[in-house]
Amino acid sequence: MIGLQSRLFVRIMARNREVFLLKIITLAIAFASSILITLFALNEFGYDRFHENPNAVFRVVQKNVEKQHTGNRLSVKIPPVVFGQLNKAYKDSLVISRVKIMNQVTVRSGRKTFPDQKVHAADPAIGRIFSFDVIHGNMKDFNNSNEVMAMLSEQAARRYAGTPLAIGKQIKLYTSADTVEVKVAAVFKDFPKNSHEDFDVFIAFNNTAITALDFDPEERGVYGRALISNPEHYKNYLNGIASEPEMVYSLQPLPQLYFGPRILGEDARHGDSYSVIILICITSLILFLALTSFVNLTTITLPHRSKELAVKKLAGTSQANLLFTFLRESFTLVGISFLTGLLIIAVSRSFIESTLNFPVLPLILQVNIKLILIVAILFIILVISPVFMTRRFVQATPSRLLGTDTITFPGLKRLITFLQLGISTFLIIASVVVHRQINYSLVKEPGHNHDQIVYLSAPSGIAREDIMALRSNWTKDNPNILDVMAVSQLPNLICSKEIGYLLQVDPGFREFFDLKMKEGNWFGPNAGDSVIVVNKSAKDRMEKNQANVIGVVEDVSGLFNQPEKPVKIKLAWDYYYSWLCVRVLEVDIRNTIIQLSRQFSVQGVPTRVNYLNKNFKSWIDYQDRLNMLSEALAMISGLLSCCAIYGLSVSLVRDKLKQIAVHKLLGARTLDITYLLVTDFVKQMAIALAVFGPLSYILLNELLRTFVFSTKFSWLDPLYPVAYCAFIIVAICGFQALSLNRTDFASALKD
């Protein structure tokens, strides 16, 4: 019996190929989109949640509330006195650790050298704060006061030692000065990719070792874990003991780091929950489009199965068995669509992974209860949704099913047409507006309009007077450009060594980077070529030969968590300028970059502009990936709306077949039939626009109001979806009218 039912279903599918193909295509696209966005959202909202009780883990953040302060007010560089007092006051209820980020460290293991590595110096308490899965060695050995110990991730152990069994392995760390030898105490399993920072190499926090690597041990962050009380309790204590009234302290829970604000002194990754939620909403509407299209296409095939159902009823088949047959058919269709959706993801895996920068197939193959539950719920909804339409047929008598007056769903079809046209229009309008807003600004908190430094090659022959002219005129031409400065070397890539590292700058260097003088003075208006300003490291190494030194300035390398190089700073002659550094506001930064690139174009070729802060560049790339994904989803919604309009046109043609047959037999042309079909769609489109047009305007305007720096909703925005839907309607109705030329209208009138 099951075999007979299966053969019958295959024949039904063969007779309605275009309808069932549309069902599979729309559902497969919906499954692929929903699985992909679900994986992406679970990955994004799962950052740092792999640690045990992650909400009890926190990072101490310092905020400068002084009114005159400019730039980012937040910092993770916590003074030693704050760490000491907090550790002393809550020794029994709190575990805290100093954490020092050290970039550009060279690691030497055996005969192999690994330059530009990141190392974290931390107290042994870090093992009780983060959740380490030790695969070789013992965490207790990290707490060894006799020598500097290290902990490596499995990945780092394979890189440096060739094997994760690296206990006792000696590795050497060095920058530009002394070498620090450390011994591997433990190897831990790699943290998942959705960790806010790459933690691969830990060394025991040791002031002597950190200083030997040319880093300042007093500039460090603080992580902690609350054992008893809520972390908020400790925040009040910190602010009570703060000696500087302009500094306010807060404890940032670990799961909030990824979606939290960018902070000075960190190397953390950052995401945007707002954009992820928008992607989830778009995907939900795509699913709704697919669901309504699936229901509509089911109503097309049901009237043609009236005789089949009547015969089954006369043969004694119960209503429950008939419903179960439809349920099995629906399950088969949804199952085929689900597998097709997975195939789409597998085929486009490389493109998806390069765009979203997260592993797709490994996450699918993982046993993720949340993903399984979401897909299962979606699967069940899609399976049962068209079965509700079959109840009218199942409950009808055989005479009703065999009668000439077939059962149709005119009200439901009008509602589906209205919803599909309206939602398609809304999705395209929202995609245009959201894309424009994300490119402009995502700032939602007042006072968070930070600035960034970008750099480009200095134009040939540019003089000091030209720099001064740029500095004074750019603010007038573009308010998003704050300052400009010229240097011989980029401060984060100082490499040429000439009795110390020589950096030649224009007079605005110190003010541009907001560097404080530790001793002496900066270059005056009449400073000669022979005088220099140095940092502390250079002063210490110059010993007594300091005749030409007029001042000691703060080290600029600390801004980038890099080792302090012994830098000598001189005022540059014009021909020593290699780079222009420009400080720009983050608002509308992409357009500002384009303006700079065009302004300094060489022979008509735009100059490349780069970000000095690599973390911000990663943030921009992340936003661009989300923009690309939202555009892809908008294109998918456009494709699904096209499929939906095609399904609606098929339904419309079948409902109006007798009317069309009469027109054809009276001599109507293809153009006349097209006009007849288009007219019916235009009525529904007008109703959809009348409802969804104002709704789109209200919702998107309210969305834009949540941003401090927002774009405006333009009345031109609705023209794109209206033009697209109108084109698709005319094209598909024309195609349907042409296909009717092969129809036997005499038979249609007899039926």
N, C-alpha and C positions, 0 to 999 in steps of 0.2 A: 504493500500500500504506500509506503514511504517512497519507494522508487517511482511509482506512478505519479505521485504528487510532485516529485522532483522533476520528472520529465515534462509534466504539465507546466510547471513554473518556468522551465527553460523555454518552452514554446511561447509562453506569454511574453517572456523577455525578448525573444526573437521577433515577435510581431510588433513590439514597442521598443525597438532598439534605441531610438534617440532619447526616449523618456528615461529608460533605465540607465543609459550611459550618462545622462545629465545628473541623475541621482548619485551615481558612483563618483563622478567628477566633483560635484559640489561637496559631498560628504568627505571625500578624500582630502580635498583642500582644507576643509574645516578641521579635520582631524590633525593634519600636518601642522597647521597654524596653531591649534590649541595645544598640542603636545610640545611644540617648540617653545611657545611663550610660557607654558607651565614650567618647563625645564629651566628656562632663563629666569623666571621669577623666583622659583625655588632656590636656584643658585645665588641670585642676588640677595634675597632675604635670608639666606642661610649663612652669610658671611660671619665668621668667628663663632658660630653656634655649635661647632664641633667640640669645644671645650666643655668640661664638666661644669654645670651650673654657670653658664657664661654671664648671666646678669649680675653675679656676685663679683666679677672681675671688672676692674675699672682702670682708667688712666687719669692722672692728675693734670688738669689744664689750668693755666694762668691767663688771666685776662686783664689788660690794661684799660682802666676806665677813665683815664685822664682825658679831659675834653680836647686838649690840644694835640693829642696823639693822632697820627695819620697812619694809614695802611692797616694791615691785619693786626687786630688787638690781641689775638689768641696765640699762645705759645705753650710748648710742652717742655721748655727748658726751666726746670724747677730748681730754685736755690737749695744748696745743701742743708741750710738751717731748717727749711720746711720739711724735708725728708727726715732729718734727725729727730725733730720734735714729734712728728707724726708716728714715727717708728717707736719712740720711747713711750709715748702716751698710750698707745693701743697695742702693746706687744702681744697680749693674749687674745685679742679679738680681730687682729688685722695682720695680714702678711703683705709686705711691700718690698719692692726691689727697684734699685736704680737700673736704668737701661740706657746705654750710650750707643748711638748709631755711629758707625765709623765706615765711611765710604772710601773708595780708592785705596784700599789696603792690598798689598801684594802678598800672596800666599806662596810659600815655597815648600814643596813636599818631595823629598828625594831629589831627583834631578829635574823635576818639572816645576815650572813657575806659572802662577795664575794671577795676572795683574787685574786691577780694578775690581776687587771683591768687596762685598759688604759683610762687616763683622759687627755683632752686637756684644757689648760688654754688659754683663748682668750679675747681680748677686745670686748666690745659691738658692735663695728663696724663690727665684723664678720658676723652679721645678714644682712649687706648691701653688703657683698662680696659674700658669698655663698647664694644659693636659698633655704631657709627653708620653708617648708610647715607646718606651725604651726597648730596642731590639738587640742591643749588645752593650755590655758594661753595666754600670750602676750610677744612678743619679747622685748617690751620696759621695762618690769619689770626686764630684765637681767641687765639693767644699773641702779643698785641700789648701791649707795655708802655706805649705812648704814650696809649692811651685804653681805656676799659672796653668790652670786646667781649661779644657775646651769640651764643648758638646757639639756634635755635628749631626745634621740631618742625614738620612740615608743617601740622598742625592749628593750632598757635599762629600760624604765619606767615599762614595764611589769615584767622585771626581778627583779627590786628593790622594786617596790610598788605593783606589782600584777595587775596593771591596768594602761592604758594610761592616766587616769584622775588623775594625780599625782601632780597637782599644790598645792604649799604650803607644800609639803612633805619635811621633814627634813631628810637628809642623812649625814652620817659621813664618812670622808676620813682620812686615816692615813697610815703611813708607819712604821718607827721604833721609831718615836718620838711623836710629838704633834698630836692631832686630830683636824681636820678642819671640822666644821659643815657648811653645805651649804643648801640652800633652793631652791626648784625647782620653776623656774619662768615660764618655757614653756616646752611643749613636742612637738617635730616635727616629721613628718613622716620620716621613715627610708630612708636614701639615698639608691639608687640602688646598687646592688652588684658591678657594674663596676664603683666604686669610687676608686681613687688611695689610699685612706686610710680609715680606719674604724673610722668614727666620730660618737660616741655614747653618750659621756658625755663631755659637755663643762662646765667649771666653769669660772667665771669672773677673768681676769688676775689681781692678787693681789700679790704684792711682799711678803707681810707678810705671806699670806696663802701658797704660793709656797715654801718659805723658811721653814715654819713649816712642810712641807711634805718632807723636806730634798732634795729639788731640788734648782738649781741655777737659779734664774729668769733672769739673764743676758745672759744665753745661750738659745736662743729661735729663732724661725723662724719668717718670716714676709710674710703675704699674703696681697694682695691688689686688688683693682678694679679701672681701669682707667675710669673716668666719661666722659672725653672729648677727650684728646689726645691719640695717640697710646702709649702703654707701653714703646716702644723704646725711646721715648722722655725723660722719667724719668731715664733710664739707663745712659744716658750721664751726667745727673746731679749728679747721685750717684758717678760715676767715677771721676767727677770733685771735689767732696768734700772729697774723700777718703784720709785719713791721712796716711795710710800705702801704700807705692808705690807697694809693692808686691801683694796687694789685688785688684782684679778687680771684679766688680759687674755686674750682668746681671739679667734681669727679664724673668723668664720662664713662658710662657703662660700655663694656667691650662690644656688644652687638650694635651699639650706636656709632661706632667709629667710622664704619664704611659709609653710612649715609649722613654722617655729621659734617660740620664745616671743615674746610682746609685750615690747617694750623701750622704756624711757623715752627721749624725745627723737626717736623715729622717727615717720614718717607712713606706714608700710608697711601693705599689705594682709596679712591672714593667713587661712589656711585650716586645715582639720583633716583630716589624712590618715587618721586613725582612722575618722571617719565615712564618708569616701569608700570605704575598704576594706569597711566594713559594707554600703554600697550595692552594691558590686560583688558581694559574697557573696549578698545578697538577689536580685540580678538573675540570678546563676548558678543559684540554686534555682528561680527563675521559668522559666528556660530548661529546666531539668531537668523541671519540671512539664509544659511544653509538649512536650518531646521524648517523654516517656512517654505523654502523651495522644495524640500523633501515632501512636506505635507501636500503642497500644491500639485506636485507631479503625481502623487499617489491618487489624488482626486481625479486626475486625467484618465488613469487606467481602470479605475474601479467600475465606471459605467459599462465598459466593454466586457466586464466579467460577470454581468448580471445573469446571462444564460447559464454560465458555469455554476454559479451559486444556486440558481433555481434547480438545476438538475441534481446537485448534491443534496439540497433540502428534500427533494422528492424521493431521493434514494435513502433518506433517513439519517443524514448527517446532522448532528446536533449543533446548536449555536456555539457551544464551547469548543467543539472540534474545529468549526470554521474559523473562530477567533484564533485558535492555536495555530492553524495553518497560516493565517496572515502574519501572526507573530513570528513564526519560523522563517517565513519569506523575508520579513523585515530584518530579522536577525542575520540572515544570510547576506543581504545587501549591505547592512552596516558593517558586518565582519569583513566583506570584500573591500569596502571603502577604507576600513581601518588599516588593513594590510597594505592597501595602495598608498595610504598616507604615510605609513612607515617607510615604504619603498621610496617615496618622494624625498623624505628626510635623508635616507641613506644615499640616494643618488646625489643630492645637493649638499652632502656633508661638508666637503672641503670649503665650499662657498660660505656655508653657515658658520663654520668654526672660524674662518678668517674674518668674517664680518662681526660676529658676536664675541669672539675671543674666549670661548669656553667649549670644553669637550662635549659633543652631543651624544654620540653612541655610548661612551662609557657611562654617562649619566642615565641613559635609557636602560642599559643593561644592569645598572645597580638596582637593588631591591629597595626602592623608595616608596614607602607606604603612602605618602601624600600623593605622589604621582599616580600610583595604582588606583587610589580611591577616586581621584578627580576624573581619570580616564574611564573608570568603571561607571561612575555616575553619569558622565556624558554619554557613554555607550548605551546605558539603560534608557535615558531620556530619548535618544534618537531612535531606539528600537521601538519603544511604545508609542511615540508621537503620532505616526500615521495610522496606528491600529484603531485609534479613537474614531477615525473617519469611516472605518469598515463596519462599525456597529449598526449604522442605518441600513446597510445592505444585509448584514447578518440577521437583523431582526425583521426585515421585510418578508412578506409572504411570497411564495413562488409565483403567484399570479401578478403580484406587483413587480417582481423582477423581470417577468416575461412580457410585461406590457410595453406599449410604445412610448409612454411617458417615463423616461429614465430618471433615476435619482441623480441630482446634481447639487452643487454647493455654491450657488451664485453669491450669497452674502459672504461666505468664507473667502471666496476667490477675490472679491472686491477688497476685503480687509487685507488679505495677503498682498495684493497689488499695491495698495496704499502704503503698507508698512515697508515693503521692499524698496519701492521708489523713494520713500521718505528717508529710510535709514541709509540707503546708498548715497543720497544727496548729502545727508548730515556727515557721513564718514569722510567724503571727499572734501567738504568745506572744513571740517575739523582738522584733517590732515594738512591742508594749506595753512591754516591759522597756527596750529601747534608747531609746525615746522618753522614758520617765520619767528615765532616767539622763542623757541629753543635756540635758534641761531642768534637771536638778539640778546636774550638774558634769561637766566633761571633764578635770579636773585629774588627771594621772597621776604627776606628780613631787612628792615631799614638799617642803614649803616654798614652793610656788607658788600658795598661796591668796592672790592679790592682792586689793586693794580698789579700788573705783571710787567716784567722786563723782556723785551724782544731785541734781537740783534740782527744786523745785516752788514754786509761788506761796506766799508767806508768808500765813498766815491773818490776816484782818483783826483788828487790835487785839492782836496777839501782843506781849508785852513781854519785856524782857531776862530777867526772872525765869522766864518760861515756857520760854525757850531753855535756861536752866540746868537746869530741871526735866526737860526732854526729854533733855538730855545725860546726866543721872545715871540716869534710869529706863529709857531705851530698851535699854541693854545687858542689863538684867534681863529685859525683856519679849521681846527678840529678840537673841540673841547675834550675829547677822549684821549688826547695825547698830552701827557703831563710834563715830560722833561726828556732831554736828549743829552748824550755824553759820548765822547770818542775816546778809545783806548787802543793801545798796541796789542794787548792780549785780553781775552775774556777772563774775568776773575775766577770762573769755575774751571778754566782750562789753562792755567798758567803752567808753562812747561819749559820755556827756554831758561837755562841757568847761566848766570853771568855774575859770579861771586855773590851768589844769592839769586833769587828770581827777580828779574827786572821788569817792572810794569810802568809803562809810560802813558800818561793820562792827560786829559785837559783839566783845567782848574775845578770843574764841577764834579769831579769823581767822588769826593767825600760826601758832599751833600746828596748826590744822586743815590748812593747806597746807604745814606743815613748812618755813617760811621762816626763814632765818638773818638775824640783825641784823648789818649791816655797820658801823654806828656807833650809839652811844647806846643807848636802851632802848625797849622796847615800852610800851604803856599800862599803868600801875599800877592798883591797886584804886581809888585816889582821883583818877584822871586827870580833869581838867576838860574843858569843851567847847571851849576855845580851843586846846589843844595838838594837834599833828598829827604823824604819822609819814609820811615820804616815801620814794620809791625814788631811786636815784642820778640818773636822768634829771631828776626834779623838782628835786632839790637843785641840780644844775648850772644849771638855768634860773632858780632863785629868786635866784641871786647872793647879795646881802648880806641880803636880807629873809628871814632864817631864825630870827627871834626865837622863834616858837612851835614850832619843829621840835625834837622830843625824841629822834628816832632816824631812821636810814636802814635800810630793810629791803631784802632781795633782791627783784628784780623778779619778779612772778608771771606776767607775759606770756611769759617764756621757757619756762615749762612747756608752752605750747601752740605753740611756734615762731612767736610773733607779735612784732611790733615793740614795743620798750619804750616805753610811753607815760609821760609825766611824771605819776605818780599821787600824789595827796595822800590819806592815809587818816585818817579821823576816827572816833571812837566814835559810833555812831548813837544818836539818841533812838529810842524805840520806833516812832514813826510813820514812820521812814525805812526800815524793813525791807520789802524787796520780794520777796526770795527766801530760801527755806530750802535750804541745801546739806547733804546727808547723805552721809557716807562709809559705804559698805556693802561687805561681803565679796562676792566674785564667786560663791561657792558658793550655789546656790539663789537667785540674784539675782532671778529672775522673780517668785518668790513674795514676796520682800522688797519688790519694787516694788509688787506688788498690795496688800500690807499698808499701805504708805505711802499709796498712792492712796486706799484706803478710810478710813484714819485721818483724812485731811484732806479728806474729801469735803465738798462744799458743797451743802446742801439735798438730800442723798441722791445727788448726782452725783459719782462718783469724780474726784479731781483728777488732772490729767495730770502724770506724773513723767518727766523727761528725763535723758539721760546728758550729763554735762559733756564727756566724751571722745568725740568723734565717731567716732574709729577703733574704740573699743570698741562703740559703737552699730552700726557696720558689721559687727563680729564677731558680735554678737547676731543681727542680721538674717541673716547668713550661716548661723548655726546654725539659725535658724528656717526658712530655706529648705531646708536639709538635712533638718530634721524633717518639713517638708511633703512633701519628695520621698520620704522613707522611708515616710510614711503612704500616699502615692500608690502606692508599690510594694507595700505591704501590701494595699491595696485591689485592686491588679491580681492579686496572688497569690490573694486571696480569690475574685476573678472567675474566674481560671483553675482554681482548685479546684472552683468551681461547674460550669464547663465539663467538667472532668475527671470529676466525679461524674455529670454528665449522660451523658457518653460511657460511663462504667462501667455506668450503669443501662441504657442501650441494649444494651450487650453482655450484661448479665445477663438482660434480657428475651429476647433472641434465643437465648441458651443454654438458658433455662428455658421456652421457648415451648410445648413439648409438655406440660410439667408444668402450666403455667398454663392451657393449653387444657383439660386434664382437670379442673382445679379449676373452671373456668368452666362447663363442660358439666354439672358436678355441682351447680351453683348458687352458686358462690362470689361474694361481692359485691366491689365495687371496694375496699372497706376491707380485705377479706381478702387481696386480691392485693397491696395496698399493704403490709400487714403481712408478707407473704411476702418481698417485695423488701427491705423495711427490715431484716428479721431477718438476711438474708445480709450486708447492709452493716454491721450492728451488730457482727457477729463480726469482720469485718475492722477496724472502728474500734477495737474493744477490743484487738486484737493491736497495732495501730499505737500506741495510747495506752500500752500496756504497755511498748513499746520506746522510743518517741520521748518519752514523758513524763519518765522519769528522765534520758534523754539531754539533753533541753532544760534540765532543772534543773541538771545538772552543767555543761554548756557555758555557760549564762548566768550561773551562779554564779561560774565561773572568769573570765568576762568582767568581771563586776562587781568581782572582786578586784583587777583591774589598776588601778582608780581609787583615789586616796587618799580621796576623799569619794564614797561610793557609796550608792545606794539598795539596798533589800533585795528579793530574789525572793519574791513572795507566792504562796501556794498558790491564791489567787483568780485569778491570771493565766491558768492553763489553762482556766478556766471560759468565757472569751470564745470561743476557737477551738472548744472542744467544743460549746458551745451553737450556734455558727454552723454547724458541720459537721452537727450533728444536725438543725437546722432545714432546711438545704439538702437533706439526704438524704431526710427525710420529704416535703418539698415536691416534689422531683423524682420520687421513687417514686410519690407520689400522682398526679402528672401522667402518668407512664408507665402507671399502672393505668387511668386514665380514657381514655387514647388507645387502650388495648387493646379498648375497647368496639366499635371499628370493625373489629376483626380477624376474619377468617374462620377460626375455630378448626378447623373440619372439614378445610379444606385444609391447615392446619398439621399436623394429626395424620396426614394422608395422606403429607405430605412426610417 
